[in-house]
Amino acid sequence: MTKLKLTRVGTSTGAVLPKEMLARLKVEKGDTLYAIETQEGYLLTPYDPSIAEQLEAGREFMKEYRDTFKALAK
């Protein structure tokens, strides 16, 4: 478990993330993290969930038109 310290940032509140946590998330200063609400609380991730949905839609499209893509690849 890692404790996060909350600090004032202007009129908002921010959390200080330790270097080890940033390294494991593979993010650095200036990157974006997404907070996704789950049943257990919030999940912090550097991956945009809307991109994941788009990738899944693309995979389904490619699966549906597999034969067409195979012919185009020749």
Secondary structure, 3 states (H helix, E strand, C coil): CCCCEEEEECCEEEEECCHHHHHHHCCCCCCCCEEEEECCEEEEECCCHHHHHHHHHHHHHHHHCHHHHHHHHC
